[in-house]
Amino acid sequence: MKRTSLGLAVLAIAGLTVAAPTAAAASVSGAGFRSADPGPETCRQGYVWRVARPSDLVCVTPSTRTRVAADNAARHGRWTTGAYGPHTCVVPYVWRNAYNGDDVCVTTGQRDQAAADNAESPRRKVLAKLWITKYTIAPKDNGDGTSTTTSTDGIARLKLNGSHYNFGTVKLAIRWTHNDALYWHASVTAKQSSGYAGGSFGYLTGKFDCSAKGKPANAYAYAYDTLSGRFSARVPVRIGCAVL
């Protein structure tokens, strides 16, 4: 067998993303599909920005953000002049340390919570990671000691994999690079999977991997998180093979 080439509006308020798609955003299959992307600081559903200071975009639960705001408001009453200057905490409070220089005084439990949220924040964001692996179709057992293969058996196909999405529908697409025309699209449900952050998936496209030495990518794959409006990066691929 051989192959021959054939030639291919979101709201994000305080980290809580709510999809507000335009007509074009309803499907990745539309010609020239475009939509605003809320960016890498988008929190997954159920999380919001902590805002311990205006630039603090660590993703936390809404109750934690409420507590942080209350601690900020109470900070002057918890400071005293002491060993650490005018912002020494009165007993039993300690500095929160949610960010470098954060001297708001909180309980030790709240300081531990801030450290834990800092560590977990990347897992709580819609980073929309996408990568490609390859697979082949195994021979089919006829049940009589023999097996058959299809005419395309042994040729690698493209599998789209993702992590750091909201739980729910993710739209997948492959487009030709030269004219941005749609080559293939599908929808997949992102779910919790061991070893992956947020919603993840692995989708067998059934499309041939046409990469070969001297054959550069002629298309790109991407994913669209429908709940947040976040796009993955474009992953180069080569498509358009026929099996003879």
C-alpha positions in Angstrom: 0.0 0.0 0.0 1.1 3.6 -0.5 -0.2 7.0 0.0 -0.5 9.8 -2.5 -1.1 13.5 -1.7 -4.5 15.1 -2.6 -3.7 18.5 -1.5 -7.1 21.4 2.9 -18.5 36.4 22.5 -17.5 35.4 25.8 -17.9 37.0 29.1 -15.1 36.6 31.7 -16.0 38.4 34.8 -13.7 38.1 37.8 -12.6 34.7 36.5 -16.0 33.2 36.3 -16.6 32.5 32.6 -20.0 32.3 31.1 -20.3 31.5 27.4 -22.2 34.1 25.3 -21.5 32.8 21.8 -22.4 34.6 18.6 -24.1 32.8 15.8 -20.7 32.0 14.3 -19.5 30.6 17.7 -22.3 28.0 17.7 -20.2 25.7 15.6 -16.6 25.3 14.4 -17.9 24.2 11.0 -18.8 27.7 9.9 -16.7 29.2 7.2 -14.0 31.6 8.5 -15.0 30.8 12.1 -13.7 33.3 14.5 -14.5 34.3 18.1 -12.9 36.3 20.9 -10.8 34.2 23.2 -10.9 35.1 26.9 -7.3 34.1 27.4 -5.3 31.7 29.6 -6.4 33.2 32.9 -9.9 31.9 32.4 -11.1 29.8 35.4 -12.9 26.5 34.9 -16.6 26.5 35.9 -17.0 26.6 39.7 -13.9 28.8 40.2 -13.3 32.5 40.2 -10.3 34.9 40.5 -9.2 35.3 44.1 -8.3 39.0 43.7 -6.3 39.3 46.9 -5.0 42.3 45.0 -6.3 43.5 41.6 -3.7 41.5 39.6 -4.3 38.3 41.6 -5.8 35.8 39.1 -5.4 32.6 41.1 -8.5 30.5 40.7 -10.4 29.7 43.9 -13.9 28.8 45.0 -16.4 31.7 45.4 -16.5 31.2 49.2 -12.7 31.6 49.3 -12.8 34.8 47.3 -15.5 36.2 49.7 -13.3 35.3 52.7 -10.2 37.0 51.1 -12.2 40.2 50.5 -13.3 40.2 54.1 -9.7 39.7 55.3 -8.6 42.6 53.1 -11.2 44.8 54.6 -10.2 43.9 58.2 -6.5 44.2 57.7 -6.0 47.6 59.5 -7.5 46.2 62.7 -5.1 43.2 62.7 -1.8 45.2 62.4 0.3 46.5 65.2 3.8 48.0 65.5 6.1 45.2 66.5 9.1 43.0 65.5 8.1 43.2 61.8 7.3 46.9 61.7 3.9 48.6 61.6 2.3 45.7 59.8 3.2 43.1 62.5 0.1 40.9 63.0 -1.6 40.8 66.3 -1.9 37.4 68.0 -3.1 34.9 66.7 -2.9 36.2 63.1 -0.1 35.7 60.5 0.7 37.2 57.1 -1.3 35.5 54.4 1.5 35.4 51.8 -0.9 34.8 48.9 1.6 36.7 46.8 5.1 38.2 47.4 4.7 41.0 49.9 1.1 40.1 51.0 1.0 41.3 54.6 -2.7 41.0 55.2 -3.2 39.2 58.5 -5.2 36.0 58.6 -5.5 32.8 60.5 -2.9 30.1 60.0 -5.6 28.1 58.2 -6.2 30.9 55.7 -2.5 31.2 55.1 -2.3 27.4 54.4 -5.4 27.8 52.1 -3.7 30.5 50.1 -0.6 28.4 49.6 -2.8 25.4 48.5 -4.8 27.6 46.1 -1.6 29.0 44.6 -0.4 25.4 43.9 -3.7 24.2 42.4 -4.6 27.3 40.3 -3.0 26.0 37.0 -5.2 22.9 37.3 -8.3 25.1 37.7 -7.8 27.1 34.6 -9.1 26.5 31.0 -5.6 26.2 29.5 -7.1 24.2 26.6 -4.2 22.0 25.9 -4.2 20.0 22.7 -1.8 17.4 21.4 -1.8 14.8 18.6 -0.9 11.1 18.8 -1.3 8.4 16.1 -3.0 5.1 16.0 -3.6 2.2 13.6 -6.5 -0.2 13.1 -5.6 -3.7 14.3 -6.5 -6.8 12.1 -10.0 -8.2 12.7 -10.3 -11.7 14.0 -12.7 -13.8 11.8 -13.1 -16.3 14.6 -11.8 -19.2 12.6 -8.1 -18.7 13.1 -7.7 -16.2 10.3 -7.8 -12.5 10.3 -8.5 -9.8 7.8 -7.4 -6.2 7.4 -8.9 -3.3 5.6 -7.3 -1.6 2.7 -6.0 1.1 5.0 -4.8 -1.1 7.8 -1.3 -0.2 9.0 -1.5 3.5 8.1 -1.4 5.8 11.0 -4.4 8.0 11.8 -4.7 11.2 13.9 -5.9 11.2 17.5 -6.7 14.5 19.1 -6.0 14.6 22.9 -6.8 17.4 25.4 -6.7 18.4 29.0 -7.5 21.5 31.1 -11.0 22.0 29.7 -14.3 22.6 31.4 -16.3 19.4 31.9 -18.7 19.2 29.0 -18.7 19.7 25.2 -15.5 20.5 23.4 -15.6 21.1 19.6 -12.7 19.8 17.5 -11.7 20.8 14.0 -9.0 20.4 11.3 -8.6 23.2 8.7 -6.4 23.5 5.6 -3.7 26.1 6.1 -3.8 27.7 2.6 -7.5 28.8 2.7 -8.7 28.0 6.2 -11.4 25.8 4.8 -12.8 23.1 7.1 -11.5 19.6 6.5 -13.1 17.8 9.5 -14.9 18.5 12.7 -16.5 16.7 15.6 -17.6 17.2 19.2 -16.4 15.3 22.3 -17.3 15.4 26.0 -14.4 16.4 28.2 -14.4 14.3 31.4 -12.4 13.7 34.5 -9.6 11.3 33.8 -6.8 10.1 36.1 -3.5 11.9 35.5 -5.1 14.9 33.7 -6.2 18.2 35.0 -9.8 19.5 34.4 -11.8 17.9 31.6 -9.8 15.7 29.2 -10.5 13.6 26.1 -8.9 11.5 23.4 -10.7 11.4 20.0 -10.0 9.0 17.1 -10.6 11.1 14.0 -10.3 8.4 11.5 -8.2 10.8 9.3 -4.9 9.7 7.9 -1.6 11.1 9.2 0.1 12.2 6.0 3.3 13.4 7.5 6.5 12.3 5.8 10.0 13.4 5.2 10.0 16.5 3.0 6.2 16.9 3.5 5.5 19.9 5.8 2.2 20.4 7.6 -0.6 21.7 5.4 -3.3 22.0 8.0 -3.9 22.6 11.7 -6.1 21.1 14.4 -7.7 23.0 17.3 -10.2 22.6 20.0 -12.9 25.0 21.3 -14.2 24.9 24.9 -17.8 25.8 24.4 -18.5 26.8 28.0 -15.8 29.4 28.3 -15.2 30.3 24.7 -11.5 29.4 25.0 -9.5 28.0 22.0 -6.5 25.7 22.1 -3.4 26.6 20.2 -3.3 25.5 16.6 -1.4 22.2 16.2 0.1 21.6 12.8 -0.8 18.4 10.9 -0.5 17.1 7.4 -3.7 15.7 5.8 -5.0 14.8 2.4 -3.7 11.2 1.7 -5.3 8.5 -0.4 -4.6 4.9 -0.1 -4.0 2.9 -3.3 
